[in-house]
């Protein structure tokens, strides 16, 4: 069992996912991902099979397989949320014939454009509010179906204050162009504004550093997500340490 899949299973057992074993209809099997050749190379920490398993599990927990907006959020700094979502976005884009959008929404430590050596363009705010095409504010990662964009703190404040100009789906224009939209958020303990996104997305993945993040912190972030009517899909643990030989884990 992969580390990420195991983490999602743990979240399921703790009733942090929205899937119910007895009362919900059978989960549809998501369409297989198709490999797309890429010439871009980025330093990787996570095993690709783990990332693709995560993608399949996320898709299986949502009513529709396409045009979903998924937010990744950590509870505090240093949990590896940006690294995880970057590698996840790249893996899903390289194995899909449809475009994927990664949105930088961590205003305290933005890193996605730098990691891909891409100059940042103006933020998405205006085109999202006006419902216009995103062509002028997105950048394609060379040789992949992955595109990058940024949000500004202004849009999060407007969501917090519920003053966004459109009362309907704020991601409508992004959904029309991309099969999957991923949001890299600031940690919940850094700014409460990042939690304002929760109610506007299809699902939220909570990222925690294994053996470091205290349970009280986890419960508090979970409570805040649910208070904002966020669809908490599960938890992913990062930086896990294996205290016994790898082969023994396979026997557990």
N, C-alpha and C positions, 0 to 999 in steps of 0.2 A: 504494500500500500504506500503510495507516495505521501510525502510530508504534507503537502498542501491539501490533498484529498482527505488525509487523516484529520487535518484541522477542521475541514468542513464537516466531517462526520461527527467530530466532537461537538461542534456548534449545533449540529442537528440534535444530538442526544440531549443537549442542554436547552433545547427548545428556543434556540436563537435564530433558527431559520423559519421560513413561513410554510414549510412543507409538513403536512400531517400524514402519518402513515395510514391511519384507519379511515379518515373521513374525506380526504381529497381524492379526486379521480386520478388514475394512473398518470405518471409524468411522461409526456411525449419524449421520444428519443430525438435529440437535436440532430440536424443534418451534419454529416461528417465534414471536417475542415479539409480544404484542398490546398496542397503545398504550392506556394508561389515563389519562384527563385528570387534571391536577393543578393545584391553585391555589397550591401552595407554590413559592417561588422561592429559590434558593440560588446564590451566586456560583460560577460554573463555570470551570474551567481547561481541562478536557479536552473534546474534541469528542465529542458523543453517539454518533456512528457508530463511533468508535474503541472506546468503552466497550461498545457492543453487540456489536462484533466480538470483543472479549475475552470477553464472556459466551458467545457461540456457541462459541468455541474451548475454553473451560473445559468446557462441557457435552459437547462432542465427545470430550473426553479422559477422560470418566468413564462407567462402565457404565450408569448410570441418570440421566435428565435431571432428576429431582426429588428433593427432600429431602436435598440435599447440604450438607455443612458445609465451607466453604472458609476457610482462614486466610491473611491477608495479613501478611507480616512483613518488616521491613527489617533491614539489617545494622547500621545505626547511626542516630543521631538526624539529623533534618533531611532525610530522603530523600523525604518527602512521602507516606508510606504512608497516613496518616489521611485526607488529602485525596483520594487516589486511591480508597480503598475507599468513602469517603462518596459521591463522585460516581458510582462504579460501582453502589453499592447503590441510589441514587436512580434512576439510569437504568434498571436492571433492574426495579425496582418499578413505575416509571411505564409500562413497556412489558409488563407482565404482569398477568394477571387473578388471579394467586395472590400471597399475602403473602410478603414478604421480611423477614428479621430481621437487623439490624445490631447486633453485640455489641461494646461498648466493653471492651477488655481491655488498654488501654495505661494503666497505673496511674501512670506518671510524668508523662505529659502528656495526661490525658483531655480530649477536645475535642468529641466528637460531639454530646452534649446541648446544649452551648453553641452549636455551629454551627447547630443546628436550633431554638434558643431553646426547649428543652424541659427541664423540671425532671427531674433524675435520680430514678429510683425505687430501692427496695432491690435489691441484686444478685440474680442468678439462682441463686446457690449452693444455697439450700435447696430450691427447687422442682426443680432438676436432680437433686439427691441423692435426693429423695423421689419423683421421677418424676411430679410434679403439674403441672396446667395452668399456663401462664405468665401468665395474665390480670392478676394483680396486680403483676407486675414488668416489664411492657412498656408502651411508649407509642407510639401511632400518630402518624406525621408527617402533618400536616393535608393532606387531599386526595390521599393516595397510599396504596399498599399496603405502604409501608415502616414497620417498627416498630423501636424502639430498646430496648436493654437493656444492662445492665452485668454484668461479673464482678468478683469481689473477688480480691485476691492469695491469699486462703486456698485457693481452689479450685485455683489453679495449684500451690501448695505440696503440696496433697493429691495432685495428679497426678504431681508430681515424686517424691514419696515413695511413690507407688502405693498410697495409703491411701483412695482414693475409695470411698464406700460401695457403689457399684454396679460390679460387675466387667464388666458388659456395656456397651452403648452409652450413654455419659453424655449424649448429645444426643437420646436417644429422645423425650422429651416435646417438645423443640423441633421435631424432625422431624415430629411428628404435627400441628403447627399451622402450619408454614411450609414452603414449597416450596424455599427457599434460605436458608441461615444463613451470614452472613459475620462473621468475627472480625478485629477490628482489634487487632493485638498490639503490645506493646512491642518495640523493636529488640532483636535477638539480643545485641548488645554491651552493652545496658543491664542486662538480666536474663536469666539462663538459664532462668528459670521459664517464659517465653513459649514456649520450644521444647518444653516438656512437652506442649503442646496437639497437636503435630504428629501423633503416632500415633493420636489419637482422631478426626481429621477425615478427610474424603474426599480433600482435596487442599490443597497449599500453594503460594501464589504468593509468590515472593521479589521484593521491590521494591528497586531500586537507583537511586541518582542517577547519571545518565550522566556520564561523564568525571570523576567524583569518587571513587567507591568503588574501592578497589584490588583487583586480582584475587586477591591472597592472602586478603583479607577475605571475598570472595565464595566462594572455595573452602572456607574454614573453616566458613562458615555452611551451605553445601551439605552438607558432611561431617556437621555436627551434625544437620541435618534427616534425612539418610539413616540416621544411627546410631540415631535414634529411630523408624525405620521410617516416616518421613513420605513421603507421595506427592507429590514435587516436580513440579508440573505445568509450571512454566516461570518465566521471569524477565520482569518489566516494568521498563523504564527510564523514569525520570521526569526532568523538567527537561532534556530534550534540547535541544541548541543546533544549529541548522542553519547550517553554515559556507559553504554555497553556496546560490544561489537555489532556492526551493521547486520550481519547475517542472523543474529539472534532476534532482531526486530521482526524479521520475516516469519519467525516462528510464533510470535505473540498473537 
